[in-house]
Amino acid sequence: MPLEAINYIMIALGALVIAASYWGMYLERSVDGVFALFISPVTLIGAYLWVAFGLLYRPKPAKK
């Protein structure tokens, strides 16, 4: 299997943060609000990078 369970967990957490950031901007309903200008862009960039890392992450094999 190309992806392990940890990869799916990391992708799901990133998608959850992405959805929460967009939801927070929707709730604020202001283009120039603090959340839309400062908090959400940082969390979105971090979450997208986390999803990319989750796709590329390969756990080290256990030593015998």
Backbone as JSON, one array per atom type, in Angstrom:
{
  "sequence": "MPLEAINYIMIALGALVIAASYWGMYLERSVDGVFALFISPVTLIGAYLWVAFGLLYRPKPAKK",
  "N": [[0.85, -1.17, 0.0], [0.66, 2.18, -0.89], [0.33, 4.42, 0.85], [0.44, 4.83, 4.35], [-1.39, 4.33, 7.45], [-0.82, 6.5, 9.1], [-0.29, 8.49, 7.25], [-2.83, 9.0, 6.16], [-4.12, 9.98, 8.42], [-2.67, 12.33, 8.9], [-3.28, 13.77, 6.55], [-6.05, 14.02, 6.86], [-6.18, 15.6, 9.2], [-4.98, 17.94, 8.26], [-6.85, 18.67, 6.28], [-9.03, 19.15, 7.92], [-8.17, 21.42, 9.36], [-7.95, 23.22, 7.24], [-10.64, 23.39, 6.41], [-11.73, 24.46, 8.77], [-10.46, 26.95, 8.84], [-11.47, 28.27, 6.56], [-14.14, 28.23, 7.31], [-14.06, 29.85, 9.56], [-13.41, 32.31, 8.38], [-15.75, 32.66, 6.95], [-17.6, 32.96, 9.02], [-16.75, 35.34, 10.14], [-17.29, 37.27, 8.23], [-16.18, 39.6, 7.11], [-14.12, 41.4, 5.03], [-11.83, 42.8, 5.68], [-11.18, 41.93, 8.24], [-9.61, 40.79, 11.3], [-9.21, 38.01, 11.51], [-9.51, 37.16, 8.83], [-7.43, 38.51, 7.56], [-5.02, 38.02, 8.95], [-4.85, 35.67, 10.64], [-6.1, 33.46, 9.32], [-4.74, 33.21, 6.72], [-2.17, 32.31, 7.52], [-2.74, 29.9, 8.86], [-3.92, 28.49, 6.75], [-1.83, 28.25, 4.83], [-0.02, 26.79, 6.35], [-1.54, 24.46, 6.79], [-1.93, 23.47, 4.17], [0.73, 22.92, 3.51], [1.17, 20.96, 5.43], [-0.55, 18.93, 4.54], [0.71, 18.29, 2.12], [3.13, 17.38, 3.15], [2.15, 15.18, 4.55], [1.41, 13.56, 2.44], [3.86, 12.92, 1.33], [5.35, 11.77, 3.35], [7.2, 9.09, 4.68], [7.28, 6.51, 6.88], [10.0, 5.36, 8.89], [11.38, 2.1, 8.53], [10.98, -0.46, 10.99], [13.63, -1.48, 13.13], [15.29, -4.6, 13.26]],
  "CA": [[0.0, 0.0, 0.0], [1.55, 3.34, -0.98], [0.2, 5.29, 2.01], [0.17, 4.16, 5.62], [-2.48, 4.93, 8.23], [-0.38, 7.8, 9.6], [-0.45, 9.44, 6.16], [-4.24, 9.37, 6.07], [-4.43, 10.8, 9.59], [-2.08, 13.66, 8.67], [-4.07, 14.43, 5.5], [-7.36, 14.36, 7.44], [-6.0, 16.73, 10.11], [-4.77, 19.12, 7.43], [-8.13, 19.04, 5.66], [-9.87, 19.7, 8.98], [-7.7, 22.78, 9.63], [-8.32, 24.02, 6.07], [-12.08, 23.64, 6.5], [-11.97, 25.35, 9.9], [-10.01, 28.3, 8.49], [-12.46, 28.85, 5.66], [-15.36, 28.43, 8.08], [-13.83, 31.03, 10.39], [-13.54, 33.51, 7.53], [-17.16, 32.81, 6.64], [-18.29, 33.47, 10.2], [-16.36, 36.73, 10.4], [-18.02, 38.05, 7.21], [-15.55, 40.89, 6.9], [-12.94, 41.23, 4.2], [-10.68, 43.39, 6.36], [-11.16, 41.52, 9.64], [-8.35, 40.26, 11.83], [-9.08, 36.59, 11.17], [-9.34, 37.01, 7.38], [-6.18, 39.09, 7.09], [-3.8, 37.61, 9.64], [-4.85, 34.31, 11.19], [-6.47, 32.45, 8.33], [-3.7, 32.91, 5.73], [-1.1, 31.53, 8.13], [-3.22, 28.54, 9.09], [-4.15, 27.83, 5.46], [-0.54, 27.88, 4.26], [0.5, 25.69, 7.17], [-2.33, 23.24, 6.57], [-1.62, 22.95, 2.84], [2.06, 22.31, 3.61], [1.02, 19.74, 6.23], [-1.13, 17.9, 3.66], [1.78, 17.87, 1.2], [4.06, 16.56, 3.95], [1.46, 13.93, 4.83], [1.46, 12.73, 1.23], [5.24, 12.52, 1.03], [5.98, 11.16, 4.53], [7.39, 7.64, 4.71], [7.83, 6.11, 8.18], [11.2, 4.52, 8.83], [11.07, 0.72, 8.91], [11.42, -0.86, 12.32], [14.86, -2.26, 13.15], [15.13, -5.96, 13.79]],
  "C": [[0.9, 1.24, 0.0], [1.49, 4.27, 0.24], [-0.15, 4.46, 3.24], [-0.98, 4.88, 6.33], [-2.09, 6.31, 8.74], [-0.51, 8.88, 8.51], [-1.9, 9.93, 6.05], [-4.67, 10.24, 7.25], [-3.89, 12.21, 9.4], [-2.87, 14.44, 7.62], [-5.42, 14.87, 6.06], [-7.24, 15.54, 8.39], [-5.77, 18.02, 9.33], [-6.05, 19.6, 6.78], [-9.08, 19.65, 6.69], [-9.46, 21.14, 9.3], [-8.06, 23.71, 8.47], [-9.81, 24.38, 6.14], [-12.4, 24.61, 7.64], [-11.54, 26.79, 9.59], [-11.0, 28.99, 7.56], [-13.78, 29.12, 6.39], [-15.24, 29.66, 8.98], [-13.92, 32.32, 9.6], [-15.0, 33.75, 7.17], [-17.93, 33.4, 7.82], [-17.96, 34.93, 10.47], [-17.09, 37.69, 9.45], [-17.48, 39.46, 7.04], [-14.26, 40.67, 6.12], [-11.69, 41.75, 4.91], [-10.65, 43.07, 7.86], [-9.82, 40.92, 10.02], [-8.16, 38.8, 11.41], [-8.81, 36.4, 9.68], [-8.0, 37.52, 6.89], [-4.93, 38.48, 7.71], [-3.79, 36.14, 10.07], [-5.08, 33.27, 10.12], [-5.4, 32.2, 7.27], [-2.56, 32.05, 6.28], [-1.53, 30.09, 8.34], [-3.46, 27.8, 7.77], [-2.83, 27.39, 4.82], [0.06, 26.71, 5.04], [-0.24, 24.39, 6.93], [-2.06, 22.64, 5.2], [-0.22, 22.31, 2.83], [2.0, 21.0, 4.4], [0.43, 18.6, 5.39], [-0.08, 17.39, 2.69], [2.8, 17.0, 1.93], [3.44, 15.2, 4.26], [1.45, 13.0, 3.62], [2.84, 12.17, 0.97], [5.92, 11.76, 2.16], [6.05, 9.64, 4.39], [8.0, 7.28, 6.06], [9.05, 5.21, 7.99], [10.82, 3.1, 9.22], [11.67, 0.38, 10.27], [12.68, -1.72, 12.22], [14.6, -3.62, 13.77], [16.15, -6.27, 14.84]]
}
